């Protein structure tokens, strides 16, 4: 621990493994979202069920009106190139999975998962106050994660990441041969595609909100913590 000011101090908050995983996820999600929009542009329609086509009326969302659903600046690559989009998407999908597995292993070994991300009775008791604090744009610099942080990180790590991975595998013909039950569990291949899109959209929303929170809650302090591990906390927190 190092003293920073009379009422503030620097603590070592993030391990090297956590910081590497954070930036690995950031890069992976950037390329996955951009290439995913490129793939979606090829057929910007979402369905429910196992199949889609002229004999089925199971579309639940249609975008683009016959053209591009997403503009060139939002897709990777920016031009119309489905083949390259798929290559980029599949590559960074496996990068995401690899980083997630390494982070999970490290978090279990170090105790980070139980020590810092577990929602306690005290967290539940103070959840209302934490919500009111965020609504007033008041962000205390704590030694540990607050209740809203724990809930949001848990949702991403244990709901959205598993859903986007499982639904992606359910659309893979090769995976279907190994685990034919996976598309059925998710309601069919087309439902898996829709779930994949929804989970990816939720992850994109989290990224936007996460960046906004960093900018609102002392961005230099937040960036220092994720680059060096050192984080400034308020006395008493």
Phi and psi in degrees as GROMACS dihedral restraints (atoms count N, CA, C in turn):
[ dihedral_restraints ]
;  ai    aj    ak    al  type     phi  dphi    fc
    3     4     5     6     1  -128.1    20    10
    4     5     6     7     1   136.4    20    10
    6     7     8     9     1   -75.1    20    10
    7     8     9    10     1   130.4    20    10
    9    10    11    12     1  -106.6    20    10
   10    11    12    13     1   -54.4    20    10
   12    13    14    15     1  -137.9    20    10
   13    14    15    16     1   175.4    20    10
   15    16    17    18     1   -63.1    20    10
   16    17    18    19     1   -30.7    20    10
   18    19    20    21     1  -116.2    20    10
   19    20    21    22     1    12.7    20    10
   21    22    23    24     1  -140.0    20    10
   22    23    24    25     1   155.6    20    10
   24    25    26    27     1  -147.5    20    10
   25    26    27    28     1   156.4    20    10
   27    28    29    30     1   -97.6    20    10
   28    29    30    31     1   133.3    20    10
   30    31    32    33     1  -126.5    20    10
   31    32    33    34     1   156.7    20    10
   33    34    35    36     1   -84.0    20    10
   34    35    36    37     1   106.0    20    10
   36    37    38    39     1  -102.0    20    10
   37    38    39    40     1   -41.9    20    10
   39    40    41    42     1  -112.8    20    10
   40    41    42    43     1   131.5    20    10
   42    43    44    45     1   -75.1    20    10
   43    44    45    46     1   166.2    20    10
   45    46    47    48     1   -60.6    20    10
   46    47    48    49     1   -40.0    20    10
   48    49    50    51     1   -61.8    20    10
   49    50    51    52     1   -42.1    20    10
   51    52    53    54     1   -64.7    20    10
   52    53    54    55     1   -41.6    20    10
   54    55    56    57     1   -67.4    20    10
   55    56    57    58     1   -41.5    20    10
   57    58    59    60     1   -64.7    20    10
   58    59    60    61     1   -40.8    20    10
   60    61    62    63     1   -63.9    20    10
   61    62    63    64     1   -42.1    20    10
   63    64    65    66     1   -57.1    20    10
   64    65    66    67     1   -49.6    20    10
   66    67    68    69     1   -73.3    20    10
   67    68    69    70     1   -30.1    20    10
   69    70    71    72     1   -63.6    20    10
   70    71    72    73     1   -42.6    20    10
   72    73    74    75     1   -65.2    20    10
   73    74    75    76     1   -40.1    20    10
   75    76    77    78     1   -60.5    20    10
   76    77    78    79     1   -48.2    20    10
   78    79    80    81     1   -65.2    20    10
   79    80    81    82     1   -44.8    20    10
   81    82    83    84     1   -60.2    20    10
   82    83    84    85     1   -46.8    20    10
   84    85    86    87     1   -65.2    20    10
   85    86    87    88     1   -36.3    20    10
   87    88    89    90     1   -58.1    20    10
   88    89    90    91     1   -49.9    20    10
   90    91    92    93     1   -74.1    20    10
   91    92    93    94     1   -33.7    20    10
   93    94    95    96     1   -67.2    20    10
   94    95    96    97     1   -43.4    20    10
   96    97    98    99     1   -67.0    20    10
   97    98    99   100     1   -44.4    20    10
   99   100   101   102     1   -64.4    20    10
  100   101   102   103     1   -45.1    20    10
  102   103   104   105     1   -72.0    20    10
  103   104   105   106     1   -31.6    20    10
  105   106   107   108     1   -63.8    20    10
  106   107   108   109     1   -39.2    20    10
  108   109   110   111     1   -67.0    20    10
  109   110   111   112     1   -33.7    20    10
  111   112   113   114     1   -62.1    20    10
  112   113   114   115     1   -44.3    20    10
  114   115   116   117     1   -65.9    20    10
  115   116   117   118     1   -42.9    20    10
  117   118   119   120     1   -63.4    20    10
  118   119   120   121     1   -33.3    20    10
  120   121   122   123     1   -61.1    20    10
  121   122   123   124     1   -26.5    20    10
  123   124   125   126     1   -65.8    20    10
  124   125   126   127     1   -29.4    20    10
  126   127   128   129     1  -154.6    20    10
  127   128   129   130     1    83.4    20    10
  129   130   131   132     1   -79.9    20    10
  130   131   132   133     1    57.1    20    10
  132   133   134   135     1  -135.8    20    10
  133   134   135   136     1   138.9    20    10
  135   136   137   138     1  -112.9    20    10
  136   137   138   139     1   142.7    20    10
  138   139   140   141     1  -128.7    20    10
  139   140   141   142     1   166.6    20    10
  141   142   143   144     1  -119.3    20    10
  142   143   144   145     1   133.8    20    10
  144   145   146   147     1   122.1    20    10
  145   146   147   148     1  -162.9    20    10
  147   148   149   150     1   -98.4    20    10
  148   149   150   151     1   -27.7    20    10
  150   151   152   153     1  -132.8    20    10
  151   152   153   154     1   167.8    20    10
  153   154   155   156     1  -145.4    20    10
  154   155   156   157     1   155.8    20    10
  156   157   158   159     1   155.6    20    10
  157   158   159   160     1  -170.8    20    10
  159   160   161   162     1   -65.7    20    10
  160   161   162   163     1   -27.2    20    10
  162   163   164   165     1   -87.5    20    10
  163   164   165   166     1    -1.0    20    10
  165   166   167   168     1  -121.1    20    10
  166   167   168   169     1   141.7    20    10
  168   169   170   171     1  -118.8    20    10
  169   170   171   172     1    66.2    20    10
  171   172   173   174     1  -123.0    20    10
  172   173   174   175     1    20.4    20    10
  174   175   176   177     1   -74.9    20    10
  175   176   177   178     1   137.7    20    10
  177   178   179   180     1  -116.2    20    10
  178   179   180   181     1   -13.2    20    10
  180   181   182   183     1  -157.0    20    10
  181   182   183   184     1   133.5    20    10
  183   184   185   186     1  -134.7    20    10
  184   185   186   187     1   126.1    20    10
  186   187   188   189     1  -122.3    20    10
  187   188   189   190     1   159.8    20    10
  189   190   191   192     1    97.0    20    10
  190   191   192   193     1   -29.2    20    10
  192   193   194   195     1    58.0    20    10
  193   194   195   196     1    37.2    20    10
  195   196   197   198     1    92.9    20    10
  196   197   198   199     1   -10.6    20    10
  198   199   200   201     1  -114.8    20    10
  199   200   201   202     1  -157.4    20    10
  201   202   203   204     1   -71.3    20    10
  202   203   204   205     1   131.4    20    10
  204   205   206   207     1   -76.9    20    10
  205   206   207   208     1   -31.8    20    10
  207   208   209   210     1  -125.4    20    10
  208   209   210   211     1   140.2    20    10
  210   211   212   213     1   -68.2    20    10
  211   212   213   214     1   164.6    20    10
  213   214   215   216     1   -60.8    20    10
  214   215   216   217     1   -35.2    20    10
  216   217   218   219     1   -66.9    20    10
  217   218   219   220     1   -19.7    20    10
  219   220   221   222     1   -93.3    20    10
  220   221   222   223     1    -8.0    20    10
  222   223   224   225     1  -110.0    20    10
  223   224   225   226     1   157.0    20    10
  225   226   227   228     1  -126.3    20    10
  226   227   228   229     1   117.5    20    10
  228   229   230   231     1   -69.9    20    10
  229   230   231   232     1   169.3    20    10
  231   232   233   234     1   -72.3    20    10
  232   233   234   235     1   -29.1    20    10
  234   235   236   237     1   -80.5    20    10
  235   236   237   238     1   176.4    20    10
  237   238   239   240     1   -79.7    20    10
  238   239   240   241     1   102.3    20    10
  240   241   242   243     1  -150.9    20    10
  241   242   243   244     1    83.6    20    10
  243   244   245   246     1   -63.9    20    10
  244   245   246   247     1   -40.7    20    10
  246   247   248   249     1   -60.7    20    10
  247   248   249   250     1   -47.9    20    10
  249   250   251   252     1   -66.3    20    10
  250   251   252   253     1   -39.2    20    10
  252   253   254   255     1   -58.4    20    10
  253   254   255   256     1   -41.7    20    10
  255   256   257   258     1   -67.4    20    10
  256   257   258   259     1   -40.7    20    10
  258   259   260   261     1   -62.3    20    10
  259   260   261   262     1   -47.6    20    10
  261   262   263   264     1   -61.6    20    10
  262   263   264   265     1   -42.8    20    10
  264   265   266   267     1   -63.3    20    10
  265   266   267   268     1   -47.2    20    10
  267   268   269   270     1   -67.5    20    10
  268   269   270   271     1   -37.9    20    10
  270   271   272   273     1   -62.6    20    10
  271   272   273   274     1   -49.9    20    10
  273   274   275   276     1   -76.7    20    10
  274   275   276   277     1   -17.9    20    10
  276   277   278   279     1   -64.3    20    10
  277   278   279   280     1   -43.1    20    10
  279   280   281   282     1   -72.3    20    10
  280   281   282   283     1   -31.5    20    10
  282   283   284   285     1   -61.8    20    10
  283   284   285   286     1   -44.3    20    10
  285   286   287   288     1   -60.3    20    10
  286   287   288   289     1   -45.6    20    10
  288   289   290   291     1   -63.1    20    10
  289   290   291   292     1   -44.1    20    10
  291   292   293   294     1   -62.3    20    10
  292   293   294   295     1   -45.8    20    10
  294   295   296   297     1   -64.9    20    10
  295   296   297   298     1   -40.1    20    10
  297   298   299   300     1   -62.7    20    10
  298   299   300   301     1   -43.2    20    10
  300   301   302   303     1   -65.6    20    10
  301   302   303   304     1   -41.4    20    10
  303   304   305   306     1   -64.7    20    10
  304   305   306   307     1   -42.1    20    10
  306   307   308   309     1   -63.2    20    10
  307   308   309   310     1   -44.5    20    10
  309   310   311   312     1   -61.9    20    10
  310   311   312   313     1   -42.1    20    10
  312   313   314   315     1   -62.6    20    10
  313   314   315   316     1   -47.2    20    10
  315   316   317   318     1   -64.2    20    10
  316   317   318   319     1   -38.6    20    10
  318   319   320   321     1   -67.6    20    10
  319   320   321   322     1   -33.6    20    10
  321   322   323   324     1   -72.8    20    10
  322   323   324   325     1   -42.7    20    10
  324   325   326   327     1   -67.2    20    10
  325   326   327   328     1   -43.0    20    10
  327   328   329   330     1   -81.0    20    10
  328   329   330   331     1   -14.9    20    10
  330   331   332   333     1    85.2    20    10
  331   332   333   334     1     2.8    20    10
  333   334   335   336     1   -59.0    20    10
  334   335   336   337     1   -38.0    20    10
  336   337   338   339     1   -62.6    20    10
  337   338   339   340     1   -46.5    20    10
  339   340   341   342     1   -79.6    20    10
  340   341   342   343     1   -36.6    20    10
  342   343   344   345     1   -76.7    20    10
  343   344   345   346     1   -40.0    20    10
  345   346   347   348     1  -110.6    20    10
  346   347   348   349     1   -21.2    20    10
  348   349   350   351     1  -110.0    20    10
  349   350   351   352     1    -8.2    20    10
  351   352   353   354     1   -72.1    20    10
  352   353   354   355     1   130.3    20    10
  354   355   356   357     1   -82.0    20    10
  355   356   357   358     1   117.6    20    10
  357   358   359   360     1   -97.7    20    10
  358   359   360   361     1   172.1    20    10
  360   361   362   363     1   -61.8    20    10
  361   362   363   364     1   -36.6    20    10
  363   364   365   366     1   -64.7    20    10
  364   365   366   367     1   -37.0    20    10
  366   367   368   369     1   -62.5    20    10
  367   368   369   370     1   -45.5    20    10
  369   370   371   372     1   -63.1    20    10
  370   371   372   373     1   -37.9    20    10
  372   373   374   375     1   -65.2    20    10
  373   374   375   376     1   -36.7    20    10
  375   376   377   378     1   -97.5    20    10
  376   377   378   379     1     7.2    20    10
  378   379   380   381     1   -61.5    20    10
  379   380   381   382     1   -44.2    20    10
  381   382   383   384     1   -60.1    20    10
  382   383   384   385     1   -43.5    20    10
  384   385   386   387     1   -65.3    20    10
  385   386   387   388     1   -36.2    20    10
  387   388   389   390     1   -67.2    20    10
  388   389   390   391     1   -39.2    20    10
  390   391   392   393     1   -63.8    20    10
  391   392   393   394     1   -44.7    20    10
  393   394   395   396     1   -64.3    20    10
  394   395   396   397     1   -37.6    20    10
  396   397   398   399     1   -63.3    20    10
  397   398   399   400     1   -44.1    20    10
  399   400   401   402     1   -66.9    20    10
  400   401   402   403     1   -37.3    20    10
  402   403   404   405     1   -63.2    20    10
  403   404   405   406     1   -28.2    20    10
  405   406   407   408     1   -93.0    20    10
  406   407   408   409     1     9.4    20    10
  408   409   410   411     1    57.9    20    10
  409   410   411   412     1    39.6    20    10
  411   412   413   414     1  -110.3    20    10
  412   413   414   415     1   118.2    20    10
  414   415   416   417     1  -124.5    20    10
  415   416   417   418     1    92.7    20    10
  417   418   419   420     1   -65.5    20    10
  418   419   420   421     1   143.1    20    10
  420   421   422   423     1   -91.0    20    10
  421   422   423   424     1    94.9    20    10
  423   424   425   426     1   -91.8    20    10
  424   425   426   427     1   160.3    20    10
  426   427   428   429     1   -68.7    20    10
  427   428   429   430     1   -37.7    20    10
  429   430   431   432     1  -116.8    20    10
  430   431   432   433     1   171.3    20    10
  432   433   434   435     1   -69.4    20    10
  433   434   435   436     1   144.8    20    10
  435   436   437   438     1   -82.7    20    10
  436   437   438   439     1   172.8    20    10
  438   439   440   441     1   -58.0    20    10
  439   440   441   442     1   -44.2    20    10
  441   442   443   444     1   -65.9    20    10
  442   443   444   445     1   -37.9    20    10
  444   445   446   447     1   -62.5    20    10
  445   446   447   448     1   -46.0    20    10
  447   448   449   450     1   -60.7    20    10
  448   449   450   451     1   -43.8    20    10
  450   451   452   453     1   -64.6    20    10
  451   452   453   454     1   -43.7    20    10
  453   454   455   456     1   -68.3    20    10
  454   455   456   457     1   -42.2    20    10
  456   457   458   459     1   -66.5    20    10
  457   458   459   460     1   -38.6    20    10
  459   460   461   462     1   -64.3    20    10
  460   461   462   463     1   -39.6    20    10
  462   463   464   465     1   -62.4    20    10
  463   464   465   466     1   -41.5    20    10
  465   466   467   468     1   -69.6    20    10
  466   467   468   469     1   -48.1    20    10
  468   469   470   471     1   -73.7    20    10
  469   470   471   472     1   -34.5    20    10
  471   472   473   474     1  -115.9    20    10
  472   473   474   475     1    -2.1    20    10
  474   475   476   477     1  -124.3    20    10
  475   476   477   478     1   -58.8    20    10
  477   478   479   480     1   -70.9    20    10
  478   479   480   481     1   -46.5    20    10
  480   481   482   483     1   -60.4    20    10
  481   482   483   484     1   -50.6    20    10
  483   484   485   486     1   -59.9    20    10
  484   485   486   487     1   -37.9    20    10
  486   487   488   489     1   -67.5    20    10
  487   488   489   490     1   -44.0    20    10
  489   490   491   492     1   -68.0    20    10
  490   491   492   493     1   -33.2    20    10
  492   493   494   495     1   -72.2    20    10
  493   494   495   496     1   -47.5    20    10
  495   496   497   498     1   -63.4    20    10
  496   497   498   499     1   -43.7    20    10
  498   499   500   501     1   -68.7    20    10
  499   500   501   502     1   -33.3    20    10
  501   502   503   504     1   -66.1    20    10
  502   503   504   505     1   -42.8    20    10
  504   505   506   507     1   -65.2    20    10
  505   506   507   508     1   -33.8    20    10
  507   508   509   510     1   -65.8    20    10
  508   509   510   511     1   -22.1    20    10
  510   511   512   513     1   -89.8    20    10
  511   512   513   514     1    -4.8    20    10
  513   514   515   516     1   -87.0    20    10
  514   515   516   517     1   121.6    20    10
  516   517   518   519     1   -58.2    20    10
  517   518   519   520     1   -38.7    20    10
  519   520   521   522     1   -63.6    20    10
  520   521   522   523     1   -41.1    20    10
  522   523   524   525     1   -70.0    20    10
  523   524   525   526     1   -32.3    20    10
  525   526   527   528     1   -61.9    20    10
  526   527   528   529     1   -33.2    20    10
  528   529   530   531     1   -70.1    20    10
  529   530   531   532     1   -33.0    20    10
  531   532   533   534     1   -81.7    20    10
  532   533   534   535     1   -42.7    20    10
  534   535   536   537     1  -132.0    20    10
  535   536   537   538     1    75.0    20    10
  537   538   539   540     1   -63.7    20    10
  538   539   540   541     1   -16.2    20    10
  540   541   542   543     1   -77.0    20    10
  541   542   543   544     1   -19.0    20    10
  543   544   545   546     1   -62.9    20    10
  544   545   546   547     1   -48.6    20    10
  546   547   548   549     1   -61.0    20    10
  547   548   549   550     1   -35.3    20    10
  549   550   551   552     1   -65.9    20    10
  550   551   552   553     1   -40.2    20    10
  552   553   554   555     1   -60.3    20    10
  553   554   555   556     1   -35.5    20    10
  555   556   557   558     1   -90.4    20    10
  556   557   558   559     1     3.3    20    10
  558   559   560   561     1    95.3    20    10
  559   560   561   562     1    13.4    20    10
  561   562   563   564     1   111.5    20    10
  562   563   564   565     1   161.9    20    10
  564   565   566   567     1   -62.7    20    10
  565   566   567   568     1   -40.5    20    10
  567   568   569   570     1   -70.7    20    10
  568   569   570   571     1   -36.0    20    10
  570   571   572   573     1   -65.1    20    10
  571   572   573   574     1   -38.0    20    10
  573   574   575   576     1   -61.4    20    10
  574   575   576   577     1   -40.2    20    10
  576   577   578   579     1   -63.6    20    10
  577   578   579   580     1   -40.7    20    10
  579   580   581   582     1   -66.5    20    10
  580   581   582   583     1   -43.1    20    10
  582   583   584   585     1   -63.2    20    10
  583   584   585   586     1   -38.0    20    10
  585   586   587   588     1   -60.5    20    10
  586   587   588   589     1   -45.2    20    10
  588   589   590   591     1   -63.7    20    10
  589   590   591   592     1   -44.4    20    10
  591   592   593   594     1   -65.5    20    10
  592   593   594   595     1   -42.0    20    10
  594   595   596   597     1   -65.3    20    10
  595   596   597   598     1   -39.8    20    10
  597   598   599   600     1   -65.2    20    10
  598   599   600   601     1   -39.0    20    10
  600   601   602   603     1   -64.4    20    10
  601   602   603   604     1   -38.9    20    10
  603   604   605   606     1   -65.9    20    10
  604   605   606   607     1   -39.5    20    10
  606   607   608   609     1   -64.1    20    10
  607   608   609   610     1   -40.4    20    10
  609   610   611   612     1   -62.4    20    10
  610   611   612   613     1   -41.0    20    10
  612   613   614   615     1   -62.8    20    10
  613   614   615   616     1   -40.2    20    10
  615   616   617   618     1   -63.0    20    10
  616   617   618   619     1   -42.3    20    10
  618   619   620   621     1   -61.3    20    10
  619   620   621   622     1   -45.2    20    10
  621   622   623   624     1   -61.6    20    10
  622   623   624   625     1   -45.9    20    10
  624   625   626   627     1   -64.9    20    10
  625   626   627   628     1   -39.8    20    10
  627   628   629   630     1   -61.4    20    10
  628   629   630   631     1   -45.6    20    10
  630   631   632   633     1   -63.8    20    10
  631   632   633   634     1   -41.5    20    10
  633   634   635   636     1   -61.2    20    10
  634   635   636   637     1   -42.1    20    10
  636   637   638   639     1   -65.6    20    10
  637   638   639   640     1   -38.2    20    10
  639   640   641   642     1   -62.3    20    10
  640   641   642   643     1   -43.1    20    10
  642   643   644   645     1   -67.9    20    10
  643   644   645   646     1   -32.3    20    10
  645   646   647   648     1   -82.7    20    10
  646   647   648   649     1   -27.8    20    10
  648   649   650   651     1  -110.3    20    10
  649   650   651   652     1    68.6    20    10
  651   652   653   654     1    56.5    20    10
  652   653   654   655     1    75.4    20    10
  654   655   656   657     1   -59.0    20    10
  655   656   657   658     1   -36.4    20    10
  657   658   659   660     1   -65.1    20    10
  658   659   660   661     1   -39.4    20    10
  660   661   662   663     1   -64.3    20    10
  661   662   663   664     1   -43.3    20    10
  663   664   665   666     1   -66.1    20    10
  664   665   666   667     1   -43.7    20    10
  666   667   668   669     1   -67.4    20    10
  667   668   669   670     1   -39.2    20    10
  669   670   671   672     1   -59.8    20    10
  670   671   672   673     1   -42.2    20    10
  672   673   674   675     1   -63.1    20    10
  673   674   675   676     1   -39.9    20    10
  675   676   677   678     1   -84.2    20    10
  676   677   678   679     1   -13.6    20    10
  678   679   680   681     1   -96.2    20    10
  679   680   681   682     1   -40.3    20    10
  681   682   683   684     1  -113.1    20    10
  682   683   684   685     1   -19.3    20    10
  684   685   686   687     1    96.9    20    10
  685   686   687   688     1   -19.6    20    10
  687   688   689   690     1   -84.8    20    10
  688   689   690   691     1   131.4    20    10
  690   691   692   693     1  -132.1    20    10
  691   692   693   694     1   135.5    20    10
  693   694   695   696     1   -87.0    20    10
  694   695   696   697     1   124.7    20    10
  696   697   698   699     1  -116.4    20    10
  697   698   699   700     1   154.2    20    10
  699   700   701   702     1   -78.2    20    10
  700   701   702   703     1   145.5    20    10
  702   703   704   705     1   -57.8    20    10
  703   704   705   706     1   135.5    20    10
  705   706   707   708     1    91.4    20    10
  706   707   708   709     1   -11.0    20    10
